[in-house]
């Protein structure tokens, strides 16, 4: 036969208030910097530019449709030596540099 035992010797448990202390984290988290724009310029023949865009997409750097449409450069103010039949496409990404 199994008997159940009850302890009558223990004093009743009094509920005490719970105190939560907000201690600072031992390693403070650095502030998150503001995003900084980064402009990518691809200049070359349409085939090479398109190939590079798809390559960057396959590397999961940026989706191909984020690039601008082809921009012809006839006598532009941008001083870059150009060959005939070259185009330029632009991508602007905002990056946060941490660490």
Beta strands, then each sheet from edge to edge (+ up, - down):
strand 1: 36-45
strand 2: 71-72
strand 3: 86-95
sheet 1: 1+ 3- 2+
end
